[in-house]
Amino acid sequence: MNDDRLQFLSLYLVRFAGGFGLAALTTLLPTYINLYDPSALLLGLFTSGYTLASTLAIVPFAWGGDAGDKRTALVVAIGIATLAYTAFAFVSGSWQFVGARAMQGFAATGASLLSLSLVGELAPTGGRANHIGKANAARLASGIVGALSVGALYEVYGFQTVYAVLVALLVVSMVAVVLFVRPDPVRIEGFPFSSLSVNERLRTLTTFRGQYAVAVTLVRTWVPIYAGVEVAQGGLAYAPFAVGVVITAERGANMLFQPYTGRLSDRFGRAAFIALGGTGYGAIALAVPFTPGVGSVLALPPGIPGMEWLAATAPVKWVGVEAAVAGLGNLSPAFLPLIACNALLGIADAFREPASMALFADEGENTEGGGVASSFGIREFVWRPGSIGAPFVGGWLQTNVGIDWVFYLGGGAAFAAVAVFVLVLASQHGAGALRRW
């Protein structure tokens, strides 16, 4: 196996470990909400605590990665993530959970930003979106494994076993980076954020990303909440394993499509893929609150056909999933439509993500005085205001107006982001820019 392939595989493993951790907390978030019954403020902090801390991580990790060795900075980020998931095993209240989430967010941003930067530097320009798509597919694959296994592990063994698995996976990924990823020879002097802040193409991309953050944060956070919280709070009251199945639909569809859509955007231009993905995401988000009605009208079964047979098989018993499958129990006709909606959300995001990331990597590499890590840092910065504020708005909507309105706002924000992006692109870069970029 050649050296470059080992480097890519090691970085994909980092993405896998990071995705597993995010999937674990996403799957268990409704359980923590039911366990601690947080106020609207704390409910917002359950997500925004993560996002606020991840915002603080952008500049030190991005600047450190461009000015120094990205590999060393990545190892530091993985080490902090290991401490964060160790802390989760000892959480016993809402504020402790917020604190552990903050540490998780700080580490996750560093690991994500630096691993993507290294992939972007190693990949040839003409195949950049394809390699980034593969890196994201590794993260999404772990999201599938994490969402399903975490629900089962929690049902059978509890929180601590979940976090023990996470810590072990992070340690393995850290060892792989140390052994197989070469030290980064690229050094950027000065402060690359200054050069990149006046890049016209990046500024155009931010007109989309700033608003779109609201859409994705609300929808991606509240689909599992909608699936798992009690009926009294507007949810469907599904068990953690059922919530994991719902999450898996989005991750699986995204994982399968991203390498392919990334390759297509390398060939045919990336801006159109961003607009198409954003429009689809908004339309599907609006459909989520209607899944109970769709299930009832179509007289769908309250579960997944064949699950009873699956629960009776020896391999499932061997890994301890039988109890989790049985725990799917009290489902409703909304289950299959919700899975379908979340899968379609994953496909929509598969059009947007690799195209967007490749454009940011291109500009980081091509801008004099810029850097790939700092370009990804700007991408993260632009995302933060919406992703920090959206959970507070979502928490208020859930507790005061109704959980359905979270998805209506998310869908509207996606449509607005696409409309502004297309208008700015045409006015600043010409009518054909949507095809040329």
N, C-alpha and C positions, 0 to 999 in steps of 0.2 A: 504494500500500500504506500503510495507516494506521500511526501511530506505535506503538500498542500491539502490533500484529502484528509489526512489526520488532523490538520488544523481546523478545517471546516467541520469535521465530525465532532471535535472537541467543543467548538463554539455552538454547534447545534445541541450538544448535550447540556450546555449552560442554558440555552433557551428552553430545553425540555424541563430542566429542574425548576427554572423560574415559572414556567407555565403550570407546573404541578402545584407549586405553592399557591399561586393565584386561584387555581381551580379549587383547591382545598378550602380556602377561606370563602370563596364565592358559594360553594356548596353548603358550607356550615353557617353562613351568615344568617339565614332564617332561623336556624336552631339557636344561635346566640340571641337573636331578637326575641324569640319566644322565651328563652331562659332568663334574660335580664329585663325584659319589658322596658326598653329605654324610652325616654322622653323624645319629643320631636328633635330637640337640639342634639341629644346623644345619638339618635338614629342617623342624623346627618353626619356626625363625627365618626360614626362607624366606617363611613366611606371617605369623608373629607379629611379625617386624621391621616389616613394613608396618603391622600393626594397632597396635603399641605407639606408633609415631610418629604415626599418625592420631589416636590418643587424645590425645596432647599438643597436637594442633592444634585440638581442639574448642573449648576455652575462649577462646583468643585470637581465633579467627575468628568464633565465635558472639557473644561480647561486643563485639568490634570492629564486627561487622556491625550489631548493634542500637544501639550507642552512636554509631557514625559512619556512613559511607557504604558500603553493601553493595557497590556497584559497584566502588569503589576496592579494597576488601578482596578482591573476586573477581579483579580484575586481578593483584593480588599473588600470589594462589594459583596462577593460571595461569602466571605467570612462574616460580614455584618448580617447577611441573610440567615446564616446558620445560627447566630445568636438570637435573632428575632424569632425563629420558629422554636427554638428552645424555650424562649420566654412564653410563647403561647401555651405551652404545656402546663404552665403554672398560673394562668389567668383565672381569677375568681370573681370578677366584677366588671361593670361596664367601662369604668375609667382605665382599669388595667388592660382591657381589651383594646381600647383606643390607643394606649401607649404602645402595645405590641404591634398594632397596625401601623403606627407611625414609623417604628423601626423597620418593619417590613417594606413600607413604601420607600424609605430612604435607600435601602439596599436594592430593591427591585429596579428602581430607576437607574442606579449605577450599573447594575449587571446588564440590563436591557440595552441601555445606551452604548455601553462599551462593546458588548458582544456584536451588536449590529454594526458599529463603526468598524470593527475588525473584519467582519464579513464583507462590508462595503469596500474596504481597502484591498482585500485579497481578491475580490471578484473582478473580472474584466468589465469594462464599462458597458459593452454590448450585452452582457449577461447578468448585469447587476440586479435587476428586478427579479430575475429567475432565482438567483442565489438567496436573495432576501426572502423570496417566497418560500424557499426550502427551509430557511432558518425559522420563519414564522410557522411553517407547517410542523416543525419539531415542537415548537411551543404549544401549538394547538393539539398535537397528538398527546402531549402530556396532560393537556386540559381534559381530553377524553378519558385517559387512564385515571387521572386524578379525580374527576367528577364522579366516575363510577366506583372506583376503589375506595375513595374517601367516605362516600355514603355507606358502603358496606362495612369498612373498618370501624367507622364510628358506631354503627348499629351494634356490632359484635363486641368491640374492644374499648371504645371510648376515645376521648380526645388525645390522650397521651401517645397512643400507638400511632395515630395519624402523624403527629409531629416527629416521632422517632423516625418514621419512614422518610419524611421530608429532610431531616437533618442528614441522614445517611446518603440520600441522593445528592445533596449539595456538596458533601465532602468528596464524593466520587467525581463530580464535575470539576471541583477545584483541583484535584490531583491531575485530571486530564489536561486542564489548562496549563498547569505548571510543567507537565512532561512533554506536551506535544505542540503547544502554540509558541511560535518564535517570538522573542522580544520585538517590539514595534520600533522600527528604525525612523519613522516619520516624527519630526519635531517641528512644531509651529511656534515661532517667536511672537511675543506680544500678546494681544488679547483678541483672538479670532472673532469673537462676537461682534466687535466693532466693524470689521470689514463686511461681515455677513448681514449686519442689520440694514445696510443700504443696498443690498442685492435686490433688484427689482423683481426677479422671478420668485424669490423667497417671499417677498412682501405680498405678491399676488396669491401665492399658496396659502399664506396665513389668513387671507380673507375667508377662505373656506374652512380652514382647520379650527379657527377660533370659535365659530358658531357650531360647527359639527361636533365639537367636544361635548356640548350640552346634550345633543341627541344621543350619542353613544353612551355617555356616562349614565344618563337616565335609563335608557332601554336595557343596556347590558347589566346594570345593577338591579333593576327592578323586575326583570323577567324571573330570575330565581326567587326574589322576594315575593312576587305575585304568586309563584307556584307554591311557596312553602309557608307563608305566614297564615295565621288563623283566619277563618272565614269572617270573624268579627272585625278584622282589620282590612277586609276586602280581598283576601287571598283565597287560594284553593286548598290550603292545609295539607299539602302532600308531604310525605316523609322525606328525610334527607336523600335516600337512594333515588326516589322518584325525581327530586329536584336535580340530582346528578344526571339522570337520564335526559331531562330537559336541556341542561347545560351542554351535554354531550352532542346534542343535535346541532347546535351552533358551531361548536368547535370542530366536529367531524366534517361538516359541509365546508367550512372555511379551510380546513387542512387539505381536503381533497382538491379544492379548486385553486388555492393560492399559487402553487408552482406553475400551473397551467396559465392562469390569468397574468401572472408576472411575466411569463415568457411572451404572451401576446402583447402586453404593454411595452416590452422591449422592442417589438417589431413594429407596432402600429401607433405608438404614441401614448403617453400616460395620462394627460389631462382628461381625455374623454372617459377613461376608465374611472377616474375619480368622480366625475359628474354622474356617470351611470350608476356607480355603486351607491353614491349618496342619495340619489333619487329613489332607488329601490329600497334602501334602508328606511327612508321616511315613510314610504307607502306601507311597508310590512309592519312597522312600529304601530301605525294607526290601527292595524287589524288585531293586535294582541288582545285588547279588552273584549273583543267579540268572539273569542275562542269558546267560551261556554255556550253561547247561542248557536254557534256553528255545530258544535258537538251534539247539541240537543236536536237541532233541525235535521241533521244527517243520521240521527239515532246511532251514534258511534258507541262502541263498547267502552266501559270505564276502565281502560287499561290497555296493555299491549297483547295482542293475540299470541299465544304460545308461551306466555310467561309461566303458566302452571307446569307445563312440560319441562321448561328450563329449570325450575326450582327442584324438580325431582331427579335431575341428572347427577351422577356421582362427581364429575369435575367441579360443579358449582358447590356441592357440599364440601368438597375438599378444601376450597379456598375460603369457606365460611360465608359465601354469598347467599346461601339458602334463606337465612333469616331476613336479609335485606330484600330479597325478591318477594318473600312473603309480606314484608313491610310495605310493599307497594300498595297493598290492601285497599284502603279507602280512597280510591281515585274517582274520577268523574268523566263524563263524555268530553270535557274540555282538554283532556290529557293529550290525545293524538293531535288535535288542531294546534295546541301550544307547541308541541314538538315540531310540527311542520313549520309554524311561523318562525321559531328560533333557527331552524335549519336554513330557511330562506334569508334570515338576517345574516347568517354566516356566509352565504353565497354572495350577498350584496357587499359585505365587507371584504371578501376575497378579491373583488374587482378594485376596491379602493386602496387597500393597505400596501401591497408591494409597489404599485405605481407611485403612490405618495412618497414612500420611503426612498425609492430609487431617485426621484427628483431631488429630494433633500441631499442625498449622498452626492449626486452629480454636482450640485451647486457648491457643496462644501469642498469638493475636490477642485473645481474649476475656478473658484473665486480667489484672487490673489490675496494672501494674508489670511485666508479662511482655513477651515479644517473640517473633516468629516464628523468628528465627535461634536464639535461646536455647532455644526449645522443640525445634527440630530438634537442637540441641546435646545436650539431655537425651536425646533419642531415640538419638543416637550414643553417649553415655556408657553408657547401659544395655546397649547392644550389646557394649561393649568387653570386659568380663570373660570372657564366653563365647567371643568371637571371638579373644581372646588365648590363653586356656587351651586351647581345643579343638584347635588344630594340634599342640600338644605331646602331647596325649593321642592324637590321630590318628597322629602319627609313632611313638609308642610302640606303639600297637596294630598298625600296619603292620609294624614291625620285630620285634615280639616275639610277637604273637598271630596276626595275619593281617589283610590289608587288608579282608576282608569285614566284620570287626567294627567298622570305622569307620562303615559304613553302618547297621549294627544300632544303634549308639549314636546316630547322627544321627536315625534314625527314632523311637527311644524318646524322645529329647529333644523332638522335635516334638509327640508325643502328650502328654507331660507338660506342655508349655507350654500347649497348648489346654485340658487338663483344669483346670489351676490358674486360667487366665484365666476360664473359664466359671463356675467355683465362686465366685471373688472377685466377678465381675460380678453374679452372682445374689444373693450375700449382702450386698454393699455397696450395690447400686443397684436391687435388686428383680428379681423373676422375669422381667419383661418387658424388662429392659435390653438383652438381646441383640438385640431387635427395634428398640428405641428409639434406640440409639446410632447 
